[in-house]
C-alpha cells in the first residue's frame, strides 16, 4: 500500500484535538527529527491510521476507532506542537 | 450535491451544498463518508476545487479499483446526500498574504487544490507571480483544460504529457524531472513558495528536485494522495 501523508489526517485530528493540527510541529521520539504533522508518512485503510517519521520511519502515532471512540497513541512523539 | 460538471472522461466536479458551511481556504479538503445499507463505511479525503468565497465543490477522478470514487464519478446524482466533514487542513493552504512567487506542481488530479489556489489568486486580485506545472498522462486527462488555457496576468501554465503526444501538440512531454524543473521553476534566489500535490512517488521526486535546486524545504509544501484513493 502506498502511504499518504499527514494532510490525510486533518479531519481525524480536528475531531480528536478540536483544532487544525496538520501544521503543528513534531519531534520524533526515535531519531529526534523535527518536522510537521503534514509531512509524516501516513497509512490509512487498516483498522486505524498510522503515522510514521519521514526520516527514520519510526512509529509516531496510532489512531484506532473502536465503537465510535477514537483511541489515540502518541508514544512515538517526543513533542507535538510548539 | 447540487450540480455536476464533467471535466474529463474520468473526472467530474460536484458542487455541494453543506449546511452551516463556514467557508474554506484554498488547498483545504473535505472528508466524504459513504455508508452502505449493511452499515459498511468508507471515507476518503477530497480537495476542494472552488475558491474561498465560492460554494464548496470537489473534483473527483475515478480510480478503477476505488471504493468511493467510482460512486462519486458514475453514480451520484443531483440531490443526493452524503456525509461531509470539513473543511479541514491548514498546512497545504495558500492565500495572497502567503506571498510568492508561487510555484504549483501537480501530478494528475493533484491539480485540484492548486486550481483552488489559482482561482483564489484571480478572484482576490492578487498580483503574486505564479506558475503551474501540470503533469498529465494524456491531453484528454487534463482537468480544467479550458480554464487553464485562459491567459491571466502573472500566471504561466506548463502542461506536460507523460503518456502520449497527440497530433499537433506543441507543448511538453515527459515527466517532471530535474531538467524541466531547472527550466521552469522560479530561481531559488527569489525565495519561491512551492506547493506540490499528486501521487506519492511524484511528490517525492518533485520535492527532492526542488530542494536540489536550492529551494528552502520549509517553503516546499507537499500533499500526497497515494494510489489508494482520495482527492
Boltz contact constraints between the chains, C-beta under 6 A:
constraints:
  - contact:
      token1: [A, 2]
      token2: [B, 200]
      max_distance: 6.0
  - contact:
      token1: [A, 2]
      token2: [B, 226]
      max_distance: 6.0
  - contact:
      token1: [A, 2]
      token2: [B, 227]
      max_distance: 6.0
  - contact:
      token1: [A, 4]
      token2: [B, 224]
      max_distance: 6.0
  - contact:
      token1: [A, 4]
      token2: [B, 226]
      max_distance: 6.0
  - contact:
      token1: [A, 5]
      token2: [B, 224]
      max_distance: 6.0
  - contact:
      token1: [A, 7]
      token2: [B, 89]
      max_distance: 6.0
  - contact:
      token1: [A, 7]
      token2: [B, 92]
      max_distance: 6.0
  - contact:
      token1: [A, 7]
      token2: [B, 223]
      max_distance: 6.0
  - contact:
      token1: [A, 8]
      token2: [B, 45]
      max_distance: 6.0
  - contact:
      token1: [A, 10]
      token2: [B, 88]
      max_distance: 6.0
  - contact:
      token1: [A, 10]
      token2: [B, 89]
      max_distance: 6.0
  - contact:
      token1: [A, 11]
      token2: [B, 31]
      max_distance: 6.0
  - contact:
      token1: [A, 11]
      token2: [B, 85]
      max_distance: 6.0
  - contact:
      token1: [A, 11]
      token2: [B, 88]
      max_distance: 6.0
  - contact:
      token1: [A, 14]
      token2: [B, 88]
      max_distance: 6.0
  - contact:
      token1: [A, 20]
      token2: [B, 90]
      max_distance: 6.0
  - contact:
      token1: [A, 22]
      token2: [B, 89]
      max_distance: 6.0
  - contact:
      token1: [A, 22]
      token2: [B, 90]
      max_distance: 6.0
  - contact:
      token1: [A, 22]
      token2: [B, 91]
      max_distance: 6.0
  - contact:
      token1: [A, 23]
      token2: [B, 90]
      max_distance: 6.0
  - contact:
      token1: [A, 23]
      token2: [B, 91]
      max_distance: 6.0
  - contact:
      token1: [A, 38]
      token2: [B, 91]
      max_distance: 6.0
